[in-house]
């Protein structure tokens, strides 16, 4: 079992930056694939970025070049640096952990709100 807690969300102007953090506890963090998802009002939850236990990263096309996912296994933390934010990025952002040895076994945080507006 793992527990995930997101933080760092808030209100930011278009073109601004924000850094989200996810703190994990309760299991061996380094063995999990870690990801960020988001869900806008009235829309389905979508994958934003993933950082696997083996070091692979992937990004949604809509955020490539603007967002960067990173992780610090020593601190059981995963981050999402968001730059050049657009109103379309407004959503609740969720941290996700998946057992690398058992795809489909996943855990979710409660989410943090990101609002991009002038």
C-alpha positions as a printed NumPy array, in Angstrom:
array([[  0.   ,   0.   ,   0.   ],
       [  1.082,   3.556,  -0.738],
       [ -0.39 ,   6.907,   0.198],
       [  0.012,   9.944,  -2.068],
       [ -0.434,  13.611,  -1.154],
       [ -0.242,  16.385,  -3.766],
       [  0.58 ,  20.018,  -3.086],
       [  1.587,  23.181,  -4.935],
       [ -1.578,  23.978,  -6.846],
       [ -3.087,  27.431,  -7.011],
       [ -4.026,  30.381,  -9.193],
       [ -1.53 ,  31.588, -11.801],
       [ -1.676,  33.982, -14.756],
       [ -1.275,  32.748, -18.346],
       [  2.418,  32.384, -19.153],
       [  3.298,  31.792, -15.526],
       [  4.845,  28.792, -13.796],
       [  3.893,  26.402, -11.034],
       [  5.588,  23.409,  -9.415],
       [  3.515,  20.508,  -8.11 ],
       [  4.815,  18.039,  -5.536],
       [  3.682,  14.545,  -4.59 ],
       [  4.793,  12.895,  -1.368],
       [  4.584,   9.101,  -1.171],
       [  4.639,   6.879,   1.882],
       [  3.842,   3.331,   2.938],
       [  5.846,   1.257,   0.43 ],
       [  9.067,   1.013,  -1.572],
       [  8.859,   4.157,  -3.687],
       [ 11.696,   3.356,  -6.099],
       [  9.867,   0.296,  -7.473],
       [  6.839,   2.271,  -8.689],
       [  6.1  ,   4.02 , -11.95 ],
       [  5.024,   7.559, -11.045],
       [  2.76 ,   9.805, -13.062],
       [  0.699,  12.966, -13.164],
       [ -2.856,  13.064, -14.504],
       [ -5.324,  15.905, -14.777],
       [ -9.078,  16.301, -15.097],
       [-10.819,  19.449, -16.297],
       [-14.514,  20.124, -15.585],
       [-16.73 ,  17.968, -17.776],
       [-13.789,  16.074, -19.263],
       [-12.152,  12.682, -18.771],
       [ -9.01 ,  12.297, -16.709],
       [ -5.915,  12.285, -18.935],
       [ -2.268,  11.368, -18.555],
       [  0.064,  14.367, -18.392],
       [  3.461,  12.802, -17.693],
       [  5.02 ,   9.583, -16.402],
       [  8.399,   8.706, -14.892],
       [  8.956,   4.95 , -14.692],
       [ 11.001,   3.052, -12.127],
       [ 13.599,   2.39 , -14.844],
       [ 14.018,   6.073, -15.712],
       [ 11.801,   6.474, -18.788],
       [  9.72 ,   9.641, -19.184],
       [  6.743,  10.354, -21.428],
       [  4.557,  13.428, -21.9  ],
       [  1.224,  14.27 , -23.412],
       [  1.685,  16.138, -26.697],
       [ -0.156,  19.143, -25.297],
       [  2.47 ,  19.716, -22.587],
       [  5.726,  18.718, -24.315],
       [  8.322,  21.458, -24.039],
       [  6.425,  23.153, -21.204],
       [  6.155,  20.566, -18.399],
       [  8.896,  18.481, -16.782],
       [  8.402,  15.49 , -14.488],
       [ 11.129,  14.517, -12.034],
       [ 11.532,  12.27 ,  -9.004],
       [ 13.744,  11.995,  -5.961],
       [ 13.719,   8.418,  -4.68 ],
       [ 15.721,   9.314,  -1.574],
       [ 12.922,  11.684,  -0.511],
       [  9.982,   9.643,  -1.855],
       [  8.928,  12.643,  -3.941],
       [  7.791,  13.261,  -7.502],
       [  7.428,  16.717,  -9.056],
       [  5.812,  18.393, -12.021],
       [  7.341,  21.683, -13.15 ],
       [  4.827,  23.564, -15.292],
       [  5.956,  26.533, -17.39 ],
       [  4.231,  28.732, -19.973],
       [  0.864,  27.841, -18.502],
       [ -2.285,  28.282, -20.572],
       [ -5.948,  28.564, -19.545],
       [ -6.416,  25.115, -21.116],
       [ -4.156,  23.68 , -18.4  ],
       [ -6.777,  24.467, -15.753],
       [ -7.695,  21.199, -14.033],
       [ -7.357,  19.129, -10.907],
       [ -3.962,  17.435, -11.04 ],
       [ -3.534,  13.96 ,  -9.544],
       [ -0.449,  12.015,  -8.57 ],
       [ -0.448,   8.342,  -9.566],
       [  1.663,   5.357,  -8.544],
       [  1.696,   2.034, -10.398],
       [  3.451,  -1.168,  -9.38 ],
       [  6.141,  -1.646, -12.02 ],
       [  5.871,  -5.42 , -11.652],
       [  2.083,  -5.44 , -11.822],
       [  0.574,  -2.99 , -14.341],
       [ -2.964,  -2.017, -13.402],
       [ -2.301,  -1.983,  -9.665],
       [ -2.506,   1.765,  -9.048],
       [ -2.896,   4.336,  -6.284],
       [ -4.175,   7.91 ,  -6.467],
       [ -3.778,  11.079,  -4.463],
       [ -6.68 ,  13.415,  -3.687],
       [ -5.628,  15.998,  -6.26 ],
       [ -4.627,  19.654,  -6.264],
       [ -6.399,  22.432,  -8.171],
       [ -4.514,  24.412, -10.813],
       [ -6.278,  27.457, -12.236],
       [ -4.732,  29.5  , -15.061],
       [ -6.587,  32.766, -15.497],
       [ -6.045,  36.492, -15.881]])
